[in-house]
Amino acid sequence: MWLSLLWRVLLALALIAVALAGHWFDRDGLRDNIDGAISFVDVLYFTMITVTTVGYGDIVPVTDQARMFDTFVVTPVRLFVWLIFLGTAYEFLFKHVWERWRMSVIQSKLRGHVVVAGYGTSGAEAVSELVRRGTDPAEIVVIDGHDQSLAAAEAIGANIIDGDATRNATLEAVQVARARAILVSAGRDDTSILIVLTARRLAPDVPISVVIRSEDNEALARQAGADTVINPASFAGMLLAGSTHGPHIADYMADLANAGGQVSLRERTVTAQEVGKSLSAISTGLGLRIYRAGACHGFWEPEVARLEAGDLIVEVVPR
């Protein structure tokens, strides 16, 4: 933001300098109606008054050359300076006020949304997959510090905030405690872990998923509070390894993970009608495992022979 402001100031000063140099070198074409003499101070004063207004008439161009310079150089300079001023006022004042008001309206309505911290390759793909799976883009909030990433997220309809997701104020601004899920993909493991740590303190009950690129950092991410730790390299390795045991295994694994596949994985709470039944008896899909009191039980284990209230079922369902 400040770099943009600096460039605008330098451009305005450069344009004024052009007008000042032209008036100084052609100062004989100017007439001072007060004392008749043209000094550098008079030229500086005349330039600034002419660039910002139309002049007061105390110093005027009297030669054709001076008048042509004012017409074809100073007048465009005046217009450009005013455009720079208006653009800067909009960018740093009106737009800021508008964005703050718009964000306050969005914040008041945020509940059950998905917070995405980092809109790089993984973050962008996650948002696209969420939309393909039926999530309304208006229910997604993207946090990033790069204008290009924010513009891309806004283009698909997601809410955006320019900020640092490692800071409490940023996560509080997106109502992270009222979110239904937090997805973290900051591009660096240390930054991602710090975001997880901050988010977990503010939202102790919200599920957090994080992308970690180094296997050594996976345990740290879990200690920071991540519920799900995803290592892209490890997942790619699993697909590669699976392909060696059959040409269709990797295809099926990718099918499960992709919204465009024929089947998908779903996690849900056991219903009252299913309590007491076995996992194999559910009719909504193919039950693979259950989670009970924090422990995982596969379809081959005796614990799944009788479902209990509060169990979480992971099943394969058709699209």
N, C-alpha and C positions, 0 to 999 in steps of 0.2 A: 504494500500500500504506500509506504513512505518513498520507495524507489520510484513509483509512478508519479507521486507528487513532485519529487525532485526533478524528474525529466520534464514535467510540465512547466515548472518554474524556470528551468534552464532554457526551454524553448521560447517562453515568453520574453526572457531577458535577451536572447539572441535576436529575436525580431525587433525588439526596441533598440538594440545596439545597431542594427542595420539602418533604422530610421534616424538614429542619432548621428551616425557616420555620414549619411547622405546630407542631412541638414548642416553639419559642420563644414563639410567640403564645399557646399554651395551656400555658405552663410551670406555671401554677397547678394543672394537673391531674396533675403529676408529684410524686413524693415521694422525697427522698434519705434512705435508711435509715442513712446514715453521719453526716451533720451536720444534716440537716433543711432545708438551704437549697439552692435551685436557682439556679445561676449560668449564664452563657453557656457556660462551659467544661463544666459538667455537661450542658447541653443538647446541645452538640457531641459530647461523649463518648457520651451515651445514644443519639443519632441514629446515630453510626457503628457502635456495638455492635449496635444493633437492626437496622440495615440489613444488616450482615455476618453476624450470628448471631441468636440468640433472646434475647440479653441475659444478664446475670449476676445480676440480682435486687437489685443495690445501689440502682438507681433504677428505680422502677416507676410506671406510670400508675394513678391511684387514682380518677379520675372517669369517668363513662360516656362523656363526650365524648372524653377522651384515649384511652380504650380503643377506641372506635369509629374514631378516627383511625388508631391503630396497626393495627386490623383491616383497614380498607378502603383505606388509603392506604399505610402503611409496609410492610405485608406484600406487596402487589403491587410496590412499589418494590424490596423485597428480591429478589423473584423476577426482576424485569427486570434488576437489577444482576448477579445471578448468571448469567442468560442471556447478558448482554453479555460477562461475564468468560469464560464457557465458549466462546462463539462466537469471541471474540478468541483464546483459547488454541488453538482448533482451526484458525482461519484462519492464525495467524502461527507456530504451533509444530507441531502434529500434521500439518496439511495440508502444511506446508513439508517436514517430514521425510519424509512419505509421498511427496510429489512427487519429492524428491531420490532416494529409493530406487527409485521407479518409473522415473525417468529413467535411473538407473544400469543398471537391467535392460534398458531399451530400447537404451541406448548399446552395451551388450555384444553386442547382436544386430544392430545397424545395419551393413548392408553391401549395396551395390548399390541403395541407396534414392535417392529424389529429395528434394532440399532446396529448399523454397520460401521465399524471403525476402520477406515482405510479403504479407499476405492481404487486399488491397484488392479492387477490382473485377477487375483483370487477374489477380491471384494466385488469387482464388477461382475465376474462370472456368478458369484453367489447371488447377487441381486437379480441378475437375469434369470437364474434358475428359480428363484422365489416367485418372480412374476410369471414364469411359465407354469409353475405349479398352482397358480391361482391367487397369489397374494396381491392385494391392491397396492400399486406403487405409492399411493398416499399413506400407506401404513408402514413405509420404510423410511428411516432417517439415516442419511449418510453423513459421516463426519470425516472431513479431509482438509488438508491445508493447501491443496493445489487447485488453482482456478480451473485448469483443464479437466481435472477429475470431477470437480463439482459441477461443471457445465455438462459433462457427460451424464452424471447421475440425475441432474435436473431434467435433462432431455427425455429421460424415460418416465418422468413423473414423480420421482422420489423427492422427499423433503431433504434439504441440504443445510449444513452448517459449516462454516469455515472456522476451524478451530483445532486445538490440540486435545486429542482424546485421552491423554494421560492426566489432564487437569480435572480436578473435581468440578470446577465451574462449567466446563464444557459438557460433561456427562450429566450434570444436574440440569443444564439447559435443555437437554433432549429428554428429560423425565425418564432417566434410565431405570429408576426404581419401579416404574409402571410398565416397562417393556415386557414383551412375552419372550424375547430372546435377544442376545447380544452376540454379534459375529465380529471377530477381531482378526484383521489381516493388515498389519501395519507395514509389512515388508521387511522389518528387522525383528529378530526374536526378542531382543532386550526391550524394545519399545512395545511389542505386543504383550509381553509378560507384565510390563508396568501398567498397561491399559487394563489387563485382566485384574491385576491387584487393586487398582483404583475402582473399577466397576464392581468388583465383588464386595468391597467395603460399602459402596453406596446402594447396591442391589443384592442383598444376601440371598434372595430366593429366586433370582432370575437365571435361567440357563445361559451359560457362556460357552461359546465355541471359539477356538483360536487356531490359526494356522501357524505351525512351528516348523522351521526348515532344518534345524539341527536336532538329531535324535537326543543329544546330550541335554537339550533344554526342555524336553517333553515333561520330565519329572518336575522341573521348576514351574512350568506352566500349570500343572495340576496342583502344586502346592500353593500357587498364587490364587487358585480358586476356579480354574477352568473345569467345566464338566466334560467337555469334549476337546481333545487335542488331535489335530489333523496334520500329518506330515505328508505333503504332496509327493516327495521322493519315495517314501515308504509305500504309499498307495500305488504309485506307478510300478514300484518293484513287485507288489503283490499281483498286479495285473500281468506283468511280464512272466512271473513265476507260474501263475495259473495257466497261462497259455501253453506252457510246456507239458502240462498234464492233460491237455485236450484242447482242440481249437475253439470250442464253444464256451469254455469256462470264463475266459476274460470277457467275452461278449456279454455273457449273462451278468457278470459283476458290473460292467459298464451300464447294462440295461437297467439294473436296480438303481444306479446312482443318477441316471439321466431322466429328466422329466418327459422326454420324448420316447422312452422305452415302453415296452408292453406291460411291464410289471414294476412295482415300486415297493419299498419298505415303508411300513407305517408303525408308529408307536402309539399306543392308546391305553387307557385304563380299562380294566375288566368291567363289564356291565353286570348289573344285578342279576340278569337272566343267566349269565355265564358262571356265576359263583357256584362251586360244587361240581362243575363239569371239568373234563380234562382239556388240555390245550389242543389236542387233536380234534375235539368236538366243536370248536368254534366254526361259525359259518361265514364269517366276514372275509376270511383269507386263510392262508397257510401259516399256522403258528410255528415260530422258530424258537422262541425263548421267552421267559418271563423274568421280571425283576421283582424280588420280594424282600423287603427290609434291607435294601441295598445290595443283596446278593443276586447273582445271575444264575439261572437254571435253564439248561438246554432242553429241547423236546424229548431227548432220550433219558432224562433224569426222572426219578420217581416223584419229585416235588411238583411236576407239572400235571400229575394225574388228577389233581383236585385244585382248581383255581380258587383263590381266596379274595375277599374284598380288599382293594388297594393294590392288587397286582398290576404291573405294567406289562402289556403284551407287545412283543415285536413280531409282526407278521408280514408276509408277502401278499400283496393284493394286486389284482389286475388294474390297469389304468382305466 
